[in-house]
Amino acid sequence: MPAVAAHAMVVSEQEHATRAGLEILRAGGNAIDAAVAVGFALTVVYPEAGNIGGGGFMVIRLPSGRVTTFDYREKAPLGATRDMYLDRRGDPVEGLSWEGHLAGGVPGSVKGMLTALERYGRLDRRSVMAPAIRLAREGFPVHAGLLSGLESDRDLLCRFASTRAVFFPGRPTRPNGTAPGGAPRTTCLPADSAAAGLGPTAPAPNDSAARELPPNVTRREPFRVPGGLTRSLGVRAAGDTLRQPDLARTLEEIAAQGEGAFYRGRIADLIVAEMRRGGGLISKRDLANYDVVERAPVHARYRAHEVWSMPPASSGGVILAEILNVLERFDLRALGFHTPRSVHVTVEAMRRAYADRNRFLGDPAFVDMPVETLTSPAYAEELAASIDILHATASSEVLAGARFPSATESSQTTHYSVVDSLGNAVAVTTTLNGGFGSGVVVEGAGFLLNNEMDDFTIKPGVPNAYGLVQGPANAIEPGKRMLSAMTPTIVTLDGELLLVVGTPGGSTIITTVAQVISNVIDHAMPLEEAVAAGRFHHQHLPDAIFVEPGAWSEETIRRLRAMGHEVRVRGSASGRVNAILYDAGAGTYRGVADPRSYAGLAAGF
Ligand code: DON
């Protein structure tokens, strides 16, 4: 995908959301206004990840050069307990922290976005929410990628009548075993049962690995079902209009009344009623008590550049800083792009940083963390000195811990980047966690609830959905934020904005951001190349490098194995980066939506 050059720019995962942001910039809004417009639009057009039932992190750089951040991560409900997802034997109950009402944390997005808007925006709430309301009320043409996603997550989404009513109205259902806890489960029949496979290139239902298959393999093909899709079954062909009247009303109420509508008013009542119906924990008190925190960014220097990113409750900034601080001690440019030597030192930096992530980090309101130490050059020096330049260090030597068989592929989150011509820049990463979150639409309110509780340590030593093996610092406690890996990041050079970047990808988010930054700074790649380049990942446990298919030659893999690394080729592409880079020569910004994305768009003027 060619980069787009402009003086004001929006890059997001969805064309309609990018256009919502542009509309606001054109109407005289700044980057913060536009980012909030994008965020609300994504809840309408990208239900996989865009959310008002979830949470996120926003990094803002103001024209003065000051950088600030907003933490609107979900929180554990007050009724949550450390062992709530364990059975009587103390083992995790499969799916309980991932599907359904109990998986949801208290949503933060509405308050987060509106707080940022109030403090740093120029326009009023109604104006910035207008595009999202229009998309929900009048509808938008559904992309083949969304249809494909709905179909592959059909078993999750059809479990809940309120969710079926939005995405599969009128679709015949059938029993589908029992849910965690023993309740009977329902699923919908495929769009056309005669075409249950949904064509040769469509992902298998509920195949989480398939959700992130490179779009050119599965998702760029229009979603076609022999015999066509009929409205009477509530399924839609690509290009059909999806209208969401309940969601439109929810957004209208938020636009008219502010966050109180969501956290204390009718929408709060609907959330609590939904919790009662499905055995969830989120209460009126949880919603009324939810708070957003404006925090100072994590800061690192990387080869004369300033890197500003998200502090805990995301691990993103600290671990990004730790990785970059170690990499700065090696001449990556001289070592070369993706040579066995440069991959090796990068992996060793990642391995060490993730060991610290999983041991030390959590919600700052609950745990004391050695953030200063972890991000200090002196500590990086120590870590760099512990790297054997020719041989892999076993993760078991970095931190005592068991080995785990595999890191599961991630599902869905989204990142957007916005700059305006005034010098504001905004990086937002936001999520429901898994694709379509918990699968539960709040009846009457029309939005999906997150399944972010799975990001906590469900049981120390047991890997979560992203294979992360975490400890007590991230244990469940009432009112606590679950540790995230989201890494919205801004890079400046000589006091000028250079790069706005971020990505989805679960545990791989941090290493992806680190690689894009290194591609730009160390390997002087144009942004489109820096984003498109193949990626690899190491997270301490499991003790293996995960590499995108096709990224490396057999020879590179062989040589890394000879150094003692286990190399596993991922089944799918990694996260969809949406980034903006300043081109000093041209005096314009260049925006790139990751070619891995199915409907991403960079646009500006
Ligand atoms: O906050 C986190 O780290 C995760 N909930 C992010 C999940 C994610 O990126 C899934 N997507 N691709």
Boltz pocket constraint, residues with backbone or C-beta under 6 A from the ligand:
constraints:
  - pocket:
      binder: B
      contacts: [[A, 410], [A, 411], [A, 412], [A, 413], [A, 431], [A, 432], [A, 433], [A, 434], [A, 452], [A, 455], [A, 483], [A, 484], [A, 485], [A, 486], [A, 503], [A, 504], [A, 505], [A, 506], [A, 507], [A, 509], [A, 575]]
      max_distance: 6.0
